[in-house]
Amino acid sequence: MSGNRCLRNRFFSGLKKMLITCILFFLYCGCGHQDPVNKSEINGEIVDDTSFMTTEVVTSPFDTVIQNKLKKLINSGDFSGSVIITAKDGRQFKYSTGYADYEKKIINSDSVFFQAASLTKIFTALAIYNLEQTGKLKFNDPFAKHLNSKLPYNDISIRNLLDHTAGIPDYIEIVGKFWKGKAGPDNEQIFQLYRDNKIVAKTAPGKYFSYSNINYIILSSIVENISGKSFEGYLRDPGSGKVKNANVFGQSELGNTPGKIATPYLSTGKKYAKVPSGLILPFEKRKGSGGLWITPNEFDQWLGEMFFKIDFYRKVLNDKTLLSKVGSSNYVLGWYKVKKKDLEYIYCYGKNPGMNSFCAYLPGKEITITLFSNTEIDSKAKGEQFVSILLQ
């Protein structure tokens, strides 16, 4: 056992170096697999019909037939955003379409910041994995051992939170029902809502898979409590905890440079409505469950570090002791794992009003997929279509 621990620690020392080089931009808002917004309730500014402009960069291209299928898929529906598909052998497909800002006629590119929504959970899970590898916690520990939140869930483990098998109701419904403040609540204020309103778990822990954003909010607070650092500081530099390069946090700190941040839009037939800031940025102080702001290019580079250089899939995500065994969820450290017959890949997706995302790794092909959109699409369905094309 000690030998395995040493091997895993040596592996993770390399992982920490990789994380330090990864530039992450976090906005703490509630996000996850949310229900689509009722477009009739959107009072945002209506912009003219978007005659989408397309930018394309293809280096060391994939097979022409595959490229044409990818382009056709991207240009179907209401997709506006950026897609990067990268192979370990150097082939890369980059394609951006639509507007980052329609009013200013700034087109999307892979250097524009998009909100990644629940892709953030990958990094939260990675932080918890780091703490487990360094002996700061155990996955089977009751989470209350590492967080004095006074939440009434003493029998729920850290593993239950990671796997979404805790049974705790999602904070989105709790905040929507009980929060009266104008600004969004932070983690502790959310915990207070659960305590004050005596919110009980829906099911016993470990029995059912039930996706709930509160799980990852709790995990981010555990990271802060154990490390003694802010959640964002720990993610920036898990080795020393020092925030290097004075990286910004939150959309407001990204500034108002035209074209720097993708504006979220909802389709209303042939026109598009700008999503009001109150919908995309309702809960700025929440941590762990979502809110990552990052460029497609940076995210693509991070995936390359994780899977092509460190081989995180085979060395960590293939560890059967980490995989949730509840139902058919196949959820591991923020990723959904698909493995049947000759089909094998992992993916994660996120959804917020006018901001949608998808990423995947195909181990048999050694290919990563990065997708960010600033229109209301089914990113999971779109992403799975990309996977199907690339697995042909």
NUNU-688383 format. One record per residue (C-alpha): z, x, y. Coordinates in steps of 0.25 Angstrom, whole numbers, padded with zeros to 4 digits, always signed. Layout:
// residues N
ZXY;...
This chain:
// residues 392
+0000+0000+0000;+0004+0011+0010;-0010+0018+0007;-0017+0005+0010;-0009+0004+0023;-0013+0018+0027;-0028+0016+0024;-0028+0003+0032;-0021+0010+0043;-0031+0021+0044;-0042+0010+0044;-0035+0003+0055;-0033+0015+0064;-0049+0015+0064;-0049+0001+0068;-0039+0003+0079;-0049+0013+0085;-0060+0003+0084;-0052-0008+0091;-0048+0001+0103;-0063+0003+0106;-0066-0012+0105;-0065-0018+0119;-0060-0032+0118;-0058-0042+0129;-0048-0054+0127;-0046-0067+0134;-0035-0074+0128;-0039-0089+0126;-0039-0098+0115;-0051-0098+0106;-0055-0099+0092;-0064-0108+0084;-0062-0119+0094;-0069-0133+0094;-0082-0134+0102;-0079-0139+0116;-0084-0153+0120;-0095-0150+0129;-0094-0163+0136;-0080-0158+0141;-0086-0146+0147;-0087-0147+0162;-0092-0133+0164;-0104-0130+0173;-0117-0134+0167;-0128-0123+0168;-0143-0124+0166;-0150-0124+0153;-0149-0110+0148;-0162-0104+0145;-0156-0093+0137;-0160-0079+0140;-0159-0069+0128;-0156-0054+0128;-0159-0047+0115;-0156-0033+0111;-0159-0028+0097;-0157-0014+0092;-0160-0009+0078;-0164-0024+0075;-0162-0032+0063;-0173-0037+0054;-0183-0045+0063;-0181-0058+0055;-0166-0057+0056;-0167-0054+0071;-0176-0067+0073;-0166-0075+0066;-0154-0070+0074;-0162-0073+0087;-0165-0087+0082;-0151-0090+0079;-0146-0084+0092;-0155-0093+0100;-0152-0106+0093;-0142-0116+0098;-0134-0113+0111;-0131-0098+0108;-0129-0090+0121;-0122-0076+0119;-0124-0063+0111;-0126-0059+0097;-0125-0045+0091;-0128-0042+0076;-0125-0027+0072;-0127-0020+0059;-0120-0008+0055;-0133+0000+0053;-0136-0002+0068;-0145-0014+0069;-0141-0023+0080;-0145-0037+0085;-0141-0041+0099;-0145-0054+0105;-0139-0061+0118;-0144-0074+0123;-0139-0084+0134;-0131-0082+0147;-0118-0076+0149;-0118-0083+0162;-0129-0093+0164;-0127-0095+0179;-0129-0080+0182;-0140-0079+0172;-0133-0068+0164;-0137-0068+0150;-0128-0064+0138;-0127-0051+0132;-0119-0043+0122;-0111-0037+0134;-0106-0050+0139;-0092-0054+0136;-0090-0067+0127;-0077-0073+0122;-0076-0071+0107;-0066-0082+0105;-0060-0081+0091;-0067-0067+0088;-0054-0063+0095;-0046-0066+0082;-0053-0054+0075;-0046-0045+0085;-0032-0052+0084;-0033-0051+0069;-0036-0036+0070;-0024-0034+0079;-0015-0040+0068;-0022-0032+0057;-0019-0020+0065;-0004-0023+0066;-0004-0026+0051;-0011-0013+0048;-0001-0005+0057;+0011-0012+0050;+0015-0021+0062;+0014-0034+0054;+0010-0039+0041;+0000-0051+0039;+0010-0059+0031;+0021-0057+0041;+0026-0071+0048;+0019-0070+0062;+0033-0073+0068;+0038-0060+0063;+0029-0053+0074;+0029-0064+0085;+0041-0071+0090;+0033-0083+0095;+0043-0093+0089;+0031-0101+0083;+0036-0110+0072;+0027-0103+0061;+0036-0093+0054;+0029-0094+0041;+0015-0090+0047;+0011-0076+0044;+0002-0067+0052;-0008-0068+0041;-0008-0083+0043;-0012-0081+0057;-0023-0071+0054;-0029-0081+0044;-0027-0094+0051;-0018-0099+0040;-0006-0101+0049;-0008-0116+0051;-0004-0116+0066;-0012-0126+0075;-0022-0119+0084;-0017-0116+0098;-0029-0122+0104;-0024-0136+0100;-0010-0133+0104;-0013-0128+0118;-0023-0139+0120;-0012-0149+0117;+0000-0143+0123;-0003-0133+0134;-0002-0138+0148;-0004-0125+0156;-0016-0122+0164;-0018-0108+0159;-0019-0105+0145;-0007-0102+0137;-0004-0088+0131;+0001-0085+0117;+0015-0087+0120;+0012-0100+0127;+0004-0105+0115;+0016-0101+0106;+0025-0110+0115;+0016-0122+0114;+0017-0121+0099;+0032-0119+0100;+0034-0130+0110;+0026-0140+0103;+0031-0137+0089;+0017-0134+0083;+0018-0133+0068;+0008-0127+0059;-0002-0136+0052;-0001-0129+0039;+0007-0119+0031;+0003-0105+0034;-0007-0099+0024;-0012-0112+0019;-0025-0115+0027;-0034-0108+0036;-0033-0115+0050;-0040-0107+0061;-0030-0107+0073;-0030-0098+0085;-0015-0098+0087;-0015-0089+0075;-0021-0078+0082;-0014-0080+0095;-0001-0078+0087;-0007-0065+0081;-0011-0060+0095;+0004-0062+0099;+0009-0054+0087;+0000-0043+0091;+0006-0042+0104;+0020-0043+0099;+0019-0032+0088;+0011-0023+0097;+0018-0025+0110;+0005-0025+0117;-0004-0036+0122;-0014-0042+0112;-0026-0037+0120;-0020-0023+0121;-0017-0022+0107;-0031-0026+0103;-0037-0016+0114;-0030-0004+0108;-0022-0007+0095;-0019+0008+0093;-0012+0011+0106;-0011-0003+0113;-0016+0003+0126;-0027-0005+0133;-0038+0004+0136;-0049+0003+0146;-0042-0008+0153;-0051-0019+0145;-0050-0033+0151;-0044-0045+0145;-0049-0059+0147;-0062-0065+0154;-0056-0065+0168;-0054-0050+0167;-0069-0048+0162;-0072-0051+0177;-0083-0059+0182;-0095-0049+0180;-0107-0058+0178;-0112-0058+0164;-0100-0051+0159;-0094-0063+0152;-0101-0074+0145;-0099-0088+0151;-0096-0099+0140;-0106-0111+0140;-0107-0124+0132;-0120-0130+0129;-0122-0144+0134;-0136-0147+0129;-0146-0139+0136;-0136-0134+0147;-0123-0126+0146;-0110-0128+0152;-0101-0116+0156;-0088-0117+0149;-0076-0119+0159;-0067-0107+0159;-0056-0117+0155;-0062-0118+0142;-0066-0104+0139;-0053-0098+0145;-0042-0108+0143;-0032-0099+0137;-0033-0085+0142;-0019-0080+0137;-0021-0082+0122;-0022-0071+0113;-0027-0068+0099;-0036-0080+0096;-0048-0078+0105;-0053-0074+0118;-0060-0061+0116;-0070-0057+0126;-0080-0047+0122;-0095-0043+0123;-0103-0045+0110;-0107-0030+0111;-0092-0026+0110;-0089-0036+0099;-0101-0031+0091;-0096-0016+0093;-0082-0020+0088;-0088-0027+0076;-0096-0014+0073;-0083-0006+0074;-0075-0016+0065;-0086-0017+0054;-0095-0006+0054;-0086+0006+0057;-0072+0001+0053;-0077-0008+0041;-0066-0018+0045;-0072-0028+0036;-0071-0021+0023;-0058-0013+0026;-0050-0025+0032;-0057-0039+0032;-0060-0037+0017;-0046-0036+0014;-0043-0048+0005;-0028-0048+0009;-0032-0051+0023;-0042-0063+0020;-0036-0077+0022;-0036-0084+0008;-0033-0097+0014;-0045-0107+0011;-0059-0101+0013;-0056-0096+0027;-0058-0081+0024;-0052-0077+0037;-0048-0063+0039;-0043-0056+0052;-0051-0066+0061;-0063-0065+0053;-0069-0076+0043;-0074-0069+0030;-0086-0075+0023;-0089-0069+0009;-0097-0077-0002;-0107-0072-0012;-0116-0062-0003;-0111-0067+0010;-0100-0059+0017;-0097-0058+0032;-0085-0060+0041;-0086-0068+0055;-0077-0073+0066;-0081-0083+0077;-0075-0089+0090;-0077-0101+0098;-0073-0105+0112;-0080-0114+0122;-0093-0107+0125;-0089-0094+0119;-0092-0092+0104;-0092-0080+0095;-0095-0075+0081;-0094-0061+0074;-0097-0057+0060;-0098-0045+0051;-0107-0045+0038;-0102-0034+0029;-0114-0034+0020;-0124-0032+0031;-0115-0024+0040;-0118-0033+0052;-0109-0039+0063;-0112-0051+0071;-0107-0053+0085;-0110-0067+0092;-0105-0072+0106;-0109-0084+0113;-0106-0091+0126;-0111-0105+0122;-0105-0115+0113;-0110-0111+0099;-0105-0112+0085;-0103-0097+0084;-0099-0097+0069;-0111-0105+0065;-0120-0096+0073;-0113-0083+0068;-0115-0087+0054;-0129-0090+0056;-0131-0075+0061;-0123-0071+0048;-0133-0079+0039;-0145-0072+0046;-0139-0058+0044;-0135-0060+0030;-0149-0064+0026;
